[in-house]
Amino acid sequence: MSDTAAPRWSGAALVNQPVADPSGRVTAYAVRAMVPTQHGDPEDAAEVSLDAAYDATDLSTLSAGQPLLVDATRRVLGSANPAVVARVSPSLAREPGIERLVAWRHARGLHTALDNFTAEDAQLTLLPMTRFVTVDVVRQAGRLVELAGLAHDLGAEVIADGATTWSSVEQSFADGADLVQGRVVDDREVERGGLSANEMHCLELLSLLDEEPVDQNAVIGLVAADPNLVVGVLHLVNSAVFALPRPIDSVRQAVVMVGPRLLRALASASLTRSSRSTVDELWRVLSRALACWQLSDDDAGYTVGLLSAVAEQRGTDLRWLAQMAGLSQTTTDALVDHTGPLGDALACVRAHEAGNPSVALQLGIDPHLVSRAWLEGLPEALAIASALAPPRPAV
């Protein structure tokens, strides 16, 4: 990866974001496809290649079994997939025949959403037949109370889009939003310390796994000395991730079979558990780690992505966390300041998660490759997260 390469696109970049309720529980996911214009800048793939982008991707890997909001085309509106919520853009809402398609969905109990809801006439016609509306809280600053009240009167739930900090999320819920969409940047004061003995062992494990070569005996000894890590590694090796014909009871054998990358995942599960370690949260952490690893083609990329996501989730100071993990100066700088190839990979993946492929363009990296690296890691990340995280709370 070079910051002198000419910006280039080779295909659509799919961006996936969680939709969460006031308790922070993820209740759905929302996906958008971004494509380049002829000038190289990204734009929504509204009419050009949405169907092609969906055909090239197994959309079920984006939802973790939750409902999935997707930008609608006529073909999406005509689909009977109950897991898909067809999100109708303002321009599509104005097209002839769309009211009939939305009515068809409504009659069959299929869900539709109105995107970028502003209460224009075409949207108001469709509103009684839709389950959700999304309101851009940046573009519609000051109108959320009004728009939410109108949507609620006609039975629709309101998704606030663009609330990117905890303070703006809290304000969105106060103004009437039922759900918020997107990755939230913690704008509260970051913390240092407050780690348990087990969490310190996890950071020490990450440090050992980043050494070249890895001291296998030291890793086995560290895992064996911590009851939580012992339980975790045995649980992982005997889970559906490995699907072994017989149970493994030896900690040494389990550590060898699990290997460095999954041991890093186990460490991340322990680091996030004291926060809100649902499948969704752990999936997010592991997806970023795997995407950074894929994009950088460097094992340290996994650690950089993992610690970046853990720090965001916990509100922990990045440099302090890197110090506690014993990272090298090069890896620490990549984590904290996004320097070097590892830093480029992390910057691209974080920006991709936020729906901003232009960061990759500025670094001379194909946003489609960032998207593919991210997509390729999703199934593995979900399998590991499902094996390690507690089950979802009952609704």
C-alpha positions as CSV (number, residue, x, y, z in Angstrom):
1,M,0.0,0.0,0.0
2,S,1.4,3.4,-1.0
3,D,0.2,6.8,-0.3
4,T,1.6,7.9,-3.7
5,A,-0.5,5.6,-5.8
6,A,-3.3,7.1,-7.9
7,P,-6.7,6.7,-6.3
8,R,-8.6,3.9,-8.0
9,W,-11.8,1.9,-7.7
10,S,-12.4,-1.6,-9.1
11,G,-16.0,-2.2,-7.9
12,A,-18.6,-1.4,-5.3
13,A,-17.7,-1.2,-1.6
14,L,-20.4,-2.5,0.7
15,V,-20.7,-0.7,4.0
16,N,-22.5,-2.4,6.9
17,Q,-23.6,-0.6,10.1
18,P,-25.4,-1.7,13.2
19,V,-28.9,-0.4,14.2
20,A,-29.2,-0.3,18.0
21,D,-31.9,0.5,20.6
22,P,-31.5,2.8,23.6
23,S,-30.0,-0.1,25.7
24,G,-27.3,-0.5,23.0
25,R,-28.6,-3.8,21.8
26,V,-28.2,-4.3,18.1
27,T,-31.6,-5.1,16.6
28,A,-30.7,-5.0,12.9
29,Y,-28.0,-4.1,10.4
30,A,-28.0,-1.6,7.5
31,V,-25.9,-2.0,4.4
32,R,-25.2,0.5,1.7
33,A,-23.2,0.0,-1.6
34,M,-20.8,2.8,-2.6
35,V,-19.5,3.1,-6.1
36,P,-17.1,5.5,-7.9
37,T,-18.3,8.3,-10.1
38,Q,-16.4,8.9,-13.3
39,H,-14.3,11.4,-11.4
40,G,-13.3,8.8,-8.8
41,D,-15.3,10.1,-5.8
42,P,-17.6,7.7,-4.0
43,E,-21.4,8.0,-4.3
44,D,-24.4,5.9,-3.4
45,A,-24.9,3.1,-5.9
46,A,-28.5,4.2,-6.3
47,E,-29.5,3.2,-9.8
48,V,-26.4,1.8,-11.4
49,S,-25.1,-1.3,-9.8
50,L,-27.0,-2.1,-6.6
51,D,-28.4,-5.4,-7.9
52,A,-24.9,-6.4,-9.2
53,A,-23.3,-5.6,-5.8
54,Y,-25.9,-7.6,-4.0
55,D,-25.5,-10.5,-6.4
56,A,-21.8,-10.6,-5.7
57,T,-22.3,-10.9,-1.9
58,D,-23.9,-13.3,0.4
59,L,-26.0,-10.7,2.2
60,S,-26.7,-13.2,5.1
61,T,-23.1,-12.7,6.2
62,L,-23.9,-9.1,6.9
63,S,-26.7,-9.6,9.3
64,A,-25.8,-12.2,12.0
65,G,-29.3,-13.4,11.8
66,Q,-30.8,-10.0,12.4
67,P,-33.0,-8.0,9.9
68,L,-31.0,-6.3,7.2
69,L,-31.9,-2.9,5.8
70,V,-30.7,-2.6,2.2
71,D,-31.0,0.2,-0.3
72,A,-34.0,-0.8,-2.5
73,T,-34.3,-1.4,-6.2
74,R,-37.4,-2.6,-7.9
75,R,-36.0,-6.2,-7.7
76,V,-35.4,-5.8,-3.9
77,L,-38.9,-4.5,-3.5
78,G,-40.3,-7.5,-5.3
79,S,-38.3,-10.0,-3.2
80,A,-40.2,-12.0,-0.6
81,N,-37.2,-12.5,1.7
82,P,-38.6,-11.7,5.2
83,A,-35.1,-10.9,6.6
84,V,-34.6,-8.0,4.1
85,V,-36.0,-4.5,4.9
86,A,-36.2,-2.6,1.6
87,R,-35.1,0.9,2.2
88,V,-36.6,3.3,-0.3
89,S,-34.7,6.4,-1.3
90,P,-36.5,9.7,-1.8
91,S,-35.8,9.5,-5.6
92,L,-37.2,6.0,-5.8
93,A,-40.2,6.9,-3.8
94,R,-41.2,9.4,-6.5
95,E,-41.0,6.9,-9.3
96,P,-44.2,5.5,-10.9
97,G,-45.3,2.1,-9.6
98,I,-43.4,2.2,-6.3
99,E,-46.5,2.7,-4.3
100,R,-47.9,-0.6,-5.7
101,L,-44.7,-2.5,-4.8
102,V,-44.7,-1.1,-1.3
103,A,-48.4,-2.0,-0.9
104,W,-47.6,-5.5,-2.1
105,R,-44.9,-5.9,0.6
106,H,-47.1,-4.4,3.3
107,A,-49.9,-6.9,2.4
108,R,-47.5,-9.8,2.8
109,G,-46.0,-8.6,6.1
110,L,-42.7,-7.7,4.5
111,H,-41.0,-4.6,5.9
112,T,-40.1,-1.4,4.1
113,A,-38.2,1.7,5.3
114,L,-38.2,5.3,4.0
115,D,-34.7,6.5,3.7
116,N,-33.7,10.2,4.4
117,F,-37.2,10.9,5.5
118,T,-38.1,14.6,5.2
119,A,-41.9,14.3,4.9
120,E,-42.1,15.1,1.2
121,D,-45.3,14.2,-0.5
122,A,-44.1,10.9,-2.1
123,Q,-42.9,9.7,1.3
124,L,-46.1,10.7,3.1
125,T,-48.0,8.6,0.6
126,L,-45.9,5.5,1.4
127,L,-45.5,6.2,5.2
128,P,-48.7,4.3,6.3
129,M,-47.3,1.1,4.7
130,T,-43.7,1.3,6.1
131,R,-42.2,-0.1,9.2
132,F,-39.3,2.3,9.6
133,V,-38.1,5.8,8.5
134,T,-34.5,6.9,8.7
135,V,-33.7,10.5,9.5
136,D,-30.3,12.1,8.8
137,V,-29.8,13.9,12.1
138,V,-27.0,16.0,10.5
139,R,-28.8,17.2,7.4
140,Q,-32.1,17.5,9.3
141,A,-30.7,19.1,12.4
142,G,-33.5,20.5,14.5
143,R,-36.3,18.6,12.7
144,L,-36.0,15.2,14.4
145,V,-38.7,15.9,17.0
146,E,-41.1,17.0,14.2
147,L,-40.3,14.1,11.8
148,A,-40.4,11.5,14.6
149,G,-43.7,12.7,15.8
150,L,-45.2,12.4,12.3
151,A,-43.7,8.9,11.8
152,H,-45.0,7.7,15.1
153,D,-48.5,9.0,14.4
154,L,-48.6,6.7,11.4
155,G,-47.1,3.7,13.1
156,A,-43.5,3.8,11.9
157,E,-40.3,3.5,14.0
158,V,-37.6,6.1,13.6
159,I,-34.0,5.3,13.0
160,A,-31.6,8.2,13.6
161,D,-28.7,8.1,11.0
162,G,-25.6,10.1,11.5
163,A,-25.4,10.2,15.3
164,T,-21.7,9.4,15.6
165,T,-21.0,10.3,19.2
166,W,-22.5,9.2,22.5
167,S,-23.8,12.7,23.2
168,S,-25.5,12.9,19.8
169,V,-27.0,9.4,20.3
170,E,-28.4,10.4,23.6
171,Q,-29.9,13.6,22.1
172,S,-31.4,11.6,19.2
173,F,-33.2,9.3,21.6
174,A,-34.4,12.3,23.6
175,D,-35.7,13.9,20.4
176,G,-37.9,10.8,19.6
177,A,-35.7,8.3,17.8
178,D,-36.4,4.6,18.5
179,L,-33.1,3.3,17.1
180,V,-29.8,4.7,16.0
181,Q,-27.7,3.6,13.0
182,G,-23.9,3.7,12.7
183,R,-20.7,3.2,14.6
184,V,-20.4,5.5,17.6
185,V,-17.2,7.3,18.5
186,D,-16.9,7.7,22.3
187,D,-16.6,11.4,23.0
188,R,-16.4,10.8,26.7
189,E,-13.1,11.1,28.5
190,V,-10.9,8.1,27.9
191,E,-9.7,6.0,30.8
192,R,-6.5,4.4,31.9
193,G,-6.3,1.4,34.2
194,G,-9.2,-0.4,35.6
195,L,-8.1,-3.8,34.1
196,S,-8.6,-7.0,36.1
197,A,-5.9,-9.6,36.6
198,N,-7.4,-11.7,33.8
199,E,-7.4,-8.7,31.4
200,M,-3.8,-8.0,32.2
201,H,-3.0,-11.6,31.3
202,C,-4.9,-11.2,28.0
203,L,-2.7,-8.2,27.2
204,E,0.4,-10.1,28.1
205,L,-0.8,-12.9,25.8
206,L,-1.2,-10.5,22.9
207,S,2.4,-9.3,23.5
208,L,3.7,-12.9,23.5
209,L,1.8,-13.6,20.3
210,D,3.3,-10.6,18.5
211,E,6.9,-11.8,19.1
212,E,8.9,-13.4,16.3
213,P,9.1,-16.3,16.7
214,V,6.3,-17.0,19.1
215,D,7.5,-18.7,22.3
216,Q,4.9,-21.5,22.3
217,N,5.9,-22.8,25.8
218,A,5.5,-19.3,27.2
219,V,2.1,-19.0,25.6
220,I,1.0,-22.3,27.0
221,G,2.3,-21.5,30.4
222,L,0.4,-18.1,30.5
223,V,-2.9,-19.7,29.3
224,A,-2.5,-22.5,31.8
225,A,-1.9,-20.1,34.7
226,D,-5.2,-18.2,34.1
227,P,-8.5,-20.1,34.8
228,N,-10.5,-17.9,32.5
229,L,-8.1,-18.5,29.6
230,V,-8.1,-22.2,30.3
231,V,-11.9,-22.4,30.2
232,G,-11.9,-20.1,27.1
233,V,-9.4,-22.1,25.1
234,L,-11.0,-25.4,25.9
235,H,-14.4,-24.1,25.1
236,L,-13.2,-22.7,21.8
237,V,-11.4,-25.8,20.6
238,N,-14.4,-27.9,21.5
239,S,-16.9,-25.6,19.8
240,A,-18.5,-25.7,16.4
241,V,-15.6,-23.6,15.1
242,F,-13.5,-26.8,15.0
243,A,-16.2,-29.5,15.0
244,L,-13.8,-32.1,16.3
245,P,-14.8,-35.8,16.4
246,R,-13.9,-36.0,20.1
247,P,-13.4,-33.5,23.0
248,I,-10.0,-32.1,23.7
249,D,-9.1,-32.0,27.5
250,S,-5.4,-31.0,27.3
251,V,-4.7,-27.3,27.6
252,R,-1.4,-27.7,25.8
253,Q,-3.0,-29.6,22.9
254,A,-5.9,-27.0,22.8
255,V,-3.4,-24.1,22.7
256,V,-1.5,-25.7,19.8
257,M,-4.7,-26.4,17.9
258,V,-6.3,-23.0,18.4
259,G,-3.2,-21.2,17.1
260,P,-2.1,-17.5,17.4
261,R,-4.9,-15.9,15.5
262,L,-7.7,-17.5,17.5
263,L,-5.8,-17.0,20.7
264,R,-5.9,-13.3,19.9
265,A,-9.7,-13.6,19.4
266,L,-10.0,-15.3,22.8
267,A,-8.0,-12.5,24.4
268,S,-10.2,-9.9,22.8
269,A,-13.3,-11.7,24.1
270,S,-12.0,-11.4,27.6
271,L,-11.0,-7.8,27.2
272,T,-14.5,-6.9,26.0
273,R,-16.5,-9.1,28.4
274,S,-16.5,-6.5,31.2
275,S,-18.1,-4.1,28.9
276,R,-21.0,-5.4,26.7
277,S,-19.7,-8.6,25.2
278,T,-22.7,-9.6,23.1
279,V,-22.2,-11.5,19.8
280,D,-22.7,-8.2,18.0
281,E,-20.0,-6.3,19.9
282,L,-17.5,-9.2,19.7
283,W,-18.3,-9.6,16.0
284,R,-17.4,-6.0,15.4
285,V,-14.1,-6.3,17.2
286,L,-13.1,-9.5,15.3
287,S,-14.3,-8.2,12.0
288,R,-12.0,-5.2,12.2
289,A,-9.1,-7.3,13.4
290,L,-9.5,-9.8,10.5
291,A,-10.0,-7.0,7.9
292,C,-6.8,-5.3,9.0
293,W,-5.0,-8.6,8.9
294,Q,-6.3,-9.3,5.4
295,L,-5.6,-5.9,4.1
296,S,-2.0,-5.6,5.6
297,D,-1.0,-9.2,5.0
298,D,0.7,-8.9,8.4
299,D,-0.2,-10.7,11.7
300,A,0.4,-7.5,13.5
301,G,-2.5,-6.0,11.5
302,Y,-4.8,-8.3,13.5
303,T,-3.5,-7.0,16.8
304,V,-3.8,-3.4,15.7
305,G,-7.4,-3.8,14.5
306,L,-8.3,-5.8,17.6
307,L,-6.9,-3.3,20.1
308,S,-8.4,-0.4,18.2
309,A,-11.9,-1.8,18.4
310,V,-11.4,-2.9,22.1
311,A,-10.2,0.6,23.0
312,E,-13.3,2.2,21.3
313,Q,-15.6,-0.2,23.0
314,R,-14.2,0.4,26.5
315,G,-13.3,4.1,26.1
316,T,-9.7,3.2,26.9
317,D,-6.6,5.4,26.0
318,L,-5.0,3.8,23.0
319,R,-1.4,4.5,23.8
320,W,-1.8,3.2,27.4
321,L,-3.4,0.0,26.0
322,A,-0.6,-0.4,23.5
323,Q,1.9,0.0,26.4
324,M,0.1,-2.5,28.5
325,A,0.2,-5.0,25.6
326,G,3.9,-4.5,25.1
327,L,3.6,-3.5,21.5
328,S,6.6,-2.3,19.5
329,Q,7.0,1.4,18.8
330,T,6.1,0.8,15.1
331,T,2.9,-1.1,15.9
332,T,2.0,1.4,18.6
333,D,2.4,4.3,16.2
334,A,0.2,2.5,13.7
335,L,-2.4,1.9,16.3
336,V,-2.4,5.5,17.7
337,D,-1.3,7.7,14.8
338,H,-2.2,5.5,11.8
339,T,1.4,5.6,10.5
340,G,3.0,3.1,8.1
341,P,1.3,0.2,6.2
342,L,-0.4,-1.1,9.3
343,G,-1.7,2.4,10.1
344,D,-3.0,2.7,6.5
345,A,-4.8,-0.6,6.8
346,L,-6.4,0.5,10.1
347,A,-7.4,3.9,8.8
348,C,-9.0,2.4,5.7
349,V,-11.0,-0.3,7.7
350,R,-12.2,2.2,10.3
351,A,-13.3,4.6,7.6
352,H,-15.0,1.8,5.7
353,E,-17.0,1.0,8.8
354,A,-18.0,4.6,9.0
355,G,-19.1,4.6,5.4
356,N,-16.3,6.8,4.2
357,P,-14.3,5.1,1.4
358,S,-12.7,8.4,0.4
359,V,-10.0,7.8,3.1
360,A,-8.8,4.7,1.1
361,L,-8.8,6.9,-2.0
362,Q,-6.6,9.5,-0.3
363,L,-4.2,6.7,0.7
364,G,-4.1,5.3,-2.9
365,I,-5.9,2.2,-1.9
366,D,-8.8,0.6,-3.8
367,P,-11.9,0.9,-1.6
368,H,-13.3,-2.2,-3.2
369,L,-10.3,-4.2,-1.8
370,V,-10.9,-2.8,1.6
371,S,-14.6,-3.9,1.3
372,R,-13.5,-7.4,0.1
373,A,-11.0,-7.7,3.0
374,W,-13.7,-6.8,5.4
375,L,-16.4,-9.0,3.9
376,E,-14.1,-12.1,3.7
377,G,-13.5,-12.0,7.5
378,L,-17.2,-11.6,8.5
379,P,-18.2,-15.3,8.5
380,E,-15.1,-16.4,10.5
381,A,-15.6,-13.5,12.9
382,L,-19.2,-14.4,13.4
383,A,-18.4,-18.0,14.0
384,I,-15.8,-17.2,16.6
385,A,-18.0,-14.5,18.3
386,S,-20.9,-16.9,18.5
387,A,-18.7,-19.5,20.2
388,L,-17.1,-17.1,22.7
389,A,-19.8,-14.5,23.6
390,P,-22.7,-15.0,25.9
391,P,-26.1,-15.6,24.1
392,R,-28.2,-12.6,23.1
393,P,-30.6,-11.5,25.9
394,A,-34.2,-12.7,25.4
395,V,-36.4,-10.1,23.8
